[in-house]
Amino acid sequence: MEDWGPLKIIPGENNSRFPYCTSLLLEGNGRQALIDPGAGNILKNLSVQEIYLTHYHYDHVWGINFFPKTTAVFINAEDLPALSDLREFARRLGTGHYFGKDYPNWWAQEIKKGFKSPSLSPYNRPDIVTVIEKTKEAYPTSEEIKIVGIKTIFLKAPGHTPGYVFPYFPDLGIIYTGDYDLTSFGPFYMAPDGDIDQFIRSSKILREVDVKYYITGHEKGMVEKKNFLPGLNRFLEIIALREEKIKTLWQKGYTIEEIADNSIFYPLKFQKIDPWVRMWEIIGIKMHLKRLGLLPKAS
């Protein structure tokens, strides 16, 4: 745990790689609050009164289960429905779009029992059931609030999800970038509620905000501004590299399935293990083809 005054950085297990993320602990006024409880078992030792979520994705929320039902949980209003209903959670991630409209209802029942197959995604992670069951409220965005006495602004940054936010601590000169994480994997927007161009536009917030330090949700952790901004450029360049590869294969006559076999986003071995990973691969390819004008918007 890295100590930055009232803010503590809790690196996730396995270098904060999925299904883990870096969590933030805020302490003040004799209370504790947690942002994105995905760090792992270390969170069991905490006694927090409030939990704040940047968005609804599994790796940033599953640690809610470490805490009593009486712990207050907050998320942005746009993403709140996805953590209020298992079917909506599955729909938002693309399952109704990819597997058919009845799939979210089927999965919402079956996940309560779990599946025998391994899973890299939330497809076979039954603990999401109790995460969904917990009561949550919406927090305000783009305005100053106090979390355990610490000035905080949740800056709206759609693209990763519709309600995605960057928690900004102006008095500390720190912002939590979450899944703008500078990893070699690159940006995730490969779900129906993701948006490539919004993802790029939201990165402008990180360039213009008055901070000295950025905290990523995966792998890097705390990064100084002089290193973060060049890393952000490289991170976003991955979008163009993906798009060029997709365009080249499409123009050579490859089908969408064949393009997916070339691992634009995920290694093929992971796509074969987990049906949701394959789903995101296909959805992401279609998003880029539509962006290029090579596929009808309605397809």
C-alpha positions as CSV (number, residue, x, y, z in Angstrom):
1,M,0.0,0.0,0.0
2,E,1.4,3.4,-1.1
3,D,0.6,6.3,1.2
4,W,-0.2,9.7,-0.3
5,G,-1.5,11.5,2.8
6,P,-5.3,10.8,3.0
7,L,-5.1,8.7,-0.1
8,K,-3.7,5.2,-0.1
9,I,-3.0,3.2,-3.3
10,I,-3.7,-0.5,-3.0
11,P,-2.1,-2.4,-5.9
12,G,-4.1,-5.4,-7.1
13,E,-2.9,-8.9,-7.1
14,N,-1.1,-10.2,-10.1
15,N,0.1,-6.7,-10.9
16,S,-3.5,-5.5,-11.1
17,R,-4.2,-7.5,-14.1
18,F,-7.8,-8.7,-14.8
19,P,-9.7,-9.8,-12.7
20,Y,-7.9,-7.4,-10.3
21,C,-7.4,-3.7,-10.4
22,T,-5.7,-1.0,-8.3
23,S,-8.0,0.3,-5.5
24,L,-7.9,3.6,-3.7
25,L,-8.4,4.0,0.0
26,L,-9.5,7.4,1.3
27,E,-9.2,8.2,5.0
28,G,-10.6,11.3,6.8
29,N,-12.9,12.4,9.5
30,G,-12.4,9.1,11.3
31,R,-13.9,7.2,8.3
32,Q,-12.7,5.2,5.3
33,A,-13.9,5.0,1.7
34,L,-12.8,2.8,-1.1
35,I,-12.8,3.4,-4.8
36,D,-13.0,0.4,-7.2
37,P,-12.6,-2.6,-4.8
38,G,-10.8,-5.0,-7.2
39,A,-7.4,-5.3,-5.6
40,G,-8.0,-8.7,-4.1
41,N,-7.8,-10.4,-0.7
42,I,-5.9,-7.5,0.9
43,L,-9.3,-5.6,1.0
44,K,-10.6,-8.1,3.6
45,N,-8.6,-6.4,6.3
46,L,-10.3,-3.0,5.7
47,S,-13.3,-1.6,7.5
48,V,-14.8,1.0,5.1
49,Q,-18.1,2.8,5.3
50,E,-18.4,3.8,1.7
51,I,-17.5,2.3,-1.7
52,Y,-17.4,4.3,-4.9
53,L,-17.3,2.6,-8.4
54,T,-15.9,4.3,-11.5
55,H,-18.0,2.0,-13.7
56,Y,-19.8,-1.4,-13.7
57,H,-17.1,-3.8,-15.1
58,Y,-16.4,-6.9,-13.1
59,D,-12.8,-6.3,-12.2
60,H,-13.6,-3.0,-10.6
61,V,-16.6,-4.1,-8.5
62,W,-16.3,-7.7,-7.4
63,G,-14.6,-6.9,-4.1
64,I,-17.9,-5.4,-2.9
65,N,-18.5,-8.9,-1.6
66,F,-15.8,-8.5,1.1
67,F,-17.9,-5.9,2.9
68,P,-21.2,-6.0,4.9
69,K,-24.5,-5.2,3.2
70,T,-24.7,-2.1,5.3
71,T,-21.7,-0.6,3.5
72,A,-22.9,2.2,1.2
73,V,-22.1,1.7,-2.4
74,F,-22.2,4.4,-5.1
75,I,-21.8,4.4,-8.9
76,N,-22.6,6.9,-11.7
77,A,-26.2,7.1,-12.8
78,E,-25.6,5.9,-16.3
79,D,-23.9,2.6,-15.2
80,L,-26.2,2.0,-12.2
81,P,-28.7,-0.1,-14.2
82,A,-26.0,-2.6,-15.2
83,L,-25.2,-3.3,-11.5
84,S,-28.9,-3.5,-10.5
85,D,-30.0,-6.4,-12.7
86,L,-28.0,-9.5,-14.0
87,R,-29.8,-9.4,-17.3
88,E,-28.9,-5.8,-17.9
89,F,-25.3,-6.5,-16.8
90,A,-25.1,-9.2,-19.5
91,R,-26.9,-7.1,-22.1
92,R,-24.6,-4.1,-21.6
93,L,-21.6,-6.3,-22.2
94,G,-23.0,-7.5,-25.5
95,T,-24.5,-10.9,-25.0
96,G,-28.0,-10.1,-26.3
97,H,-26.4,-8.5,-29.3
98,Y,-24.1,-11.4,-30.0
99,F,-25.9,-14.5,-28.8
100,G,-29.5,-13.4,-29.2
101,K,-32.1,-11.5,-27.2
102,D,-32.9,-14.4,-24.9
103,Y,-29.4,-15.0,-23.8
104,P,-29.2,-12.4,-21.0
105,N,-32.2,-14.0,-19.3
106,W,-30.7,-17.5,-19.7
107,W,-27.3,-16.5,-18.4
108,A,-28.9,-14.6,-15.4
109,Q,-30.4,-17.9,-14.2
110,E,-27.4,-20.2,-15.1
111,I,-24.7,-18.0,-13.5
112,K,-26.3,-18.5,-10.1
113,K,-25.2,-22.2,-10.4
114,G,-22.0,-21.5,-12.4
115,F,-20.6,-23.3,-15.4
116,K,-18.1,-26.1,-15.6
117,S,-16.0,-24.4,-18.3
118,P,-13.1,-22.0,-17.3
119,S,-13.7,-18.3,-17.7
120,L,-11.5,-15.2,-18.3
121,S,-14.5,-12.8,-18.4
122,P,-17.5,-12.5,-16.0
123,Y,-19.1,-15.2,-18.0
124,N,-18.4,-17.8,-15.3
125,R,-17.9,-15.7,-12.2
126,P,-20.9,-16.4,-9.9
127,D,-19.8,-13.8,-7.3
128,I,-21.3,-11.2,-9.6
129,V,-24.7,-12.3,-8.4
130,T,-24.2,-10.9,-4.9
131,V,-22.5,-7.8,-6.3
132,I,-25.7,-7.1,-8.3
133,E,-27.9,-7.9,-5.2
134,K,-26.3,-5.1,-3.1
135,T,-28.2,-1.8,-2.9
136,K,-26.4,1.1,-4.7
137,E,-27.0,4.8,-5.2
138,A,-25.9,7.3,-7.8
139,Y,-23.3,9.9,-7.0
140,P,-23.2,13.3,-8.8
141,T,-20.6,13.9,-11.5
142,S,-18.7,16.9,-12.7
143,E,-19.2,18.7,-9.4
144,E,-17.3,18.8,-6.2
145,I,-18.3,16.4,-3.5
146,K,-16.6,15.4,-0.2
147,I,-15.7,11.8,0.4
148,V,-14.7,11.3,4.0
149,G,-13.8,15.0,3.9
150,I,-11.6,14.8,0.8
151,K,-12.5,17.1,-2.1
152,T,-13.4,14.8,-5.1
153,I,-14.8,15.4,-8.5
154,F,-16.0,12.5,-10.7
155,L,-15.1,13.8,-14.2
156,K,-17.4,12.2,-16.8
157,A,-15.5,10.4,-19.5
158,P,-17.8,8.2,-21.6
159,G,-16.4,5.7,-24.1
160,H,-15.2,2.8,-22.0
161,T,-18.8,2.7,-20.6
162,P,-21.5,5.4,-20.9
163,G,-21.1,6.6,-17.4
164,Y,-17.3,6.1,-16.9
165,V,-15.6,8.6,-14.7
166,F,-12.1,9.7,-13.6
167,P,-12.0,10.4,-9.8
168,Y,-10.1,13.7,-9.5
169,F,-8.6,14.9,-6.2
170,P,-7.7,18.6,-6.9
171,D,-6.2,19.3,-3.5
172,L,-3.9,16.3,-3.9
173,G,-3.0,16.9,-7.6
174,I,-4.0,13.3,-8.4
175,I,-6.4,11.7,-10.8
176,Y,-7.4,8.0,-11.0
177,T,-7.4,7.0,-14.7
178,G,-8.7,3.5,-14.2
179,D,-8.9,1.7,-17.5
180,Y,-6.9,4.4,-19.3
181,D,-4.1,2.2,-18.0
182,L,-1.3,2.5,-20.6
183,T,-1.1,-1.3,-20.9
184,S,0.1,-3.0,-24.1
185,F,-3.3,-4.5,-24.5
186,G,-4.8,-1.1,-25.3
187,P,-8.2,0.4,-24.8
188,F,-11.3,-1.6,-24.1
189,Y,-14.4,-0.4,-25.9
190,M,-15.6,-3.7,-27.4
191,A,-19.1,-3.8,-26.1
192,P,-22.3,-2.2,-27.4
193,D,-22.2,0.5,-24.8
194,G,-18.5,1.3,-25.6
195,D,-17.6,4.0,-28.2
196,I,-14.2,4.4,-29.9
197,D,-14.5,8.1,-30.7
198,Q,-15.8,8.9,-27.3
199,F,-13.0,7.0,-25.7
200,I,-10.5,9.1,-27.6
201,R,-12.3,12.4,-26.9
202,S,-12.4,11.6,-23.1
203,S,-8.6,11.2,-23.1
204,K,-8.5,15.0,-23.5
205,I,-9.6,15.3,-19.9
206,L,-6.4,13.6,-18.8
207,R,-4.3,16.0,-20.9
208,E,-5.9,19.1,-19.6
209,V,-6.5,18.3,-15.9
210,D,-4.3,20.1,-13.4
211,V,-2.5,17.2,-11.7
212,K,1.0,16.0,-11.0
213,Y,0.2,12.3,-10.7
214,Y,-2.0,9.8,-12.5
215,I,-3.0,6.4,-11.0
216,T,-3.8,3.7,-13.5
217,G,-6.2,0.9,-12.7
218,H,-4.0,-1.9,-14.1
219,E,-0.2,-2.6,-14.0
220,K,1.4,0.9,-13.9
221,G,0.0,2.4,-10.8
222,M,1.3,5.9,-9.9
223,V,2.8,7.7,-12.9
224,E,4.2,11.2,-13.1
225,K,2.6,13.6,-15.6
226,K,5.8,13.8,-17.7
227,N,5.7,10.0,-18.2
228,F,1.9,9.6,-18.3
229,L,1.1,11.8,-21.3
230,P,3.6,10.1,-23.7
231,G,2.3,6.8,-22.5
232,L,-1.3,7.9,-23.2
233,N,-0.3,8.7,-26.8
234,R,1.1,5.2,-27.2
235,F,-1.9,3.7,-25.6
236,L,-4.3,5.4,-27.9
237,E,-2.2,4.6,-31.0
238,I,-3.2,1.0,-30.5
239,I,-6.6,1.9,-31.7
240,A,-5.2,3.0,-35.1
241,L,-3.0,-0.1,-35.3
242,R,-6.0,-2.4,-34.7
243,E,-8.0,-0.5,-37.3
244,E,-5.4,-0.8,-39.9
245,K,-5.0,-4.5,-39.4
246,I,-8.7,-5.0,-39.6
247,K,-8.9,-2.9,-42.8
248,T,-6.1,-4.8,-44.4
249,L,-7.6,-8.2,-43.7
250,W,-11.1,-7.1,-44.8
251,Q,-9.7,-5.8,-48.1
252,K,-8.0,-9.2,-48.6
253,G,-11.4,-10.9,-48.4
254,Y,-11.2,-12.2,-44.9
255,T,-14.6,-12.8,-43.1
256,I,-15.2,-11.2,-39.7
257,E,-14.7,-14.7,-38.1
258,E,-11.4,-15.1,-40.0
259,I,-10.3,-11.6,-38.9
260,A,-11.1,-12.6,-35.3
261,D,-8.9,-15.7,-35.7
262,N,-6.0,-13.2,-36.3
263,S,-6.3,-11.9,-32.7
264,I,-7.0,-8.2,-33.2
265,F,-7.7,-7.8,-29.5
266,Y,-7.4,-11.1,-27.7
267,P,-5.1,-14.1,-28.3
268,L,-7.0,-16.9,-30.1
269,K,-6.4,-19.3,-27.2
270,F,-8.4,-17.1,-24.9
271,Q,-11.2,-16.7,-27.5
272,K,-11.5,-20.5,-27.6
273,I,-11.7,-20.8,-23.8
274,D,-14.3,-18.1,-23.1
275,P,-17.3,-17.3,-25.3
276,W,-17.5,-13.8,-24.0
277,V,-13.9,-13.1,-25.0
278,R,-14.8,-14.3,-28.6
279,M,-17.9,-12.1,-28.4
280,W,-15.8,-9.0,-27.6
281,E,-13.4,-9.8,-30.4
282,I,-16.2,-10.0,-32.9
283,I,-18.0,-6.9,-31.6
284,G,-14.7,-4.9,-31.7
285,I,-14.0,-5.9,-35.3
286,K,-17.5,-4.8,-36.3
287,M,-17.1,-1.5,-34.5
288,H,-14.0,-0.7,-36.5
289,L,-15.5,-1.8,-39.8
290,K,-18.5,0.5,-39.2
291,R,-16.1,3.3,-38.2
292,L,-14.3,2.8,-41.5
293,G,-17.6,2.8,-43.5
294,L,-17.0,-0.8,-44.6
295,L,-20.0,-2.3,-42.7
296,P,-23.5,-0.8,-42.4
297,K,-24.1,0.9,-39.1
298,A,-27.2,-1.2,-38.4
299,S,-25.4,-4.6,-38.8
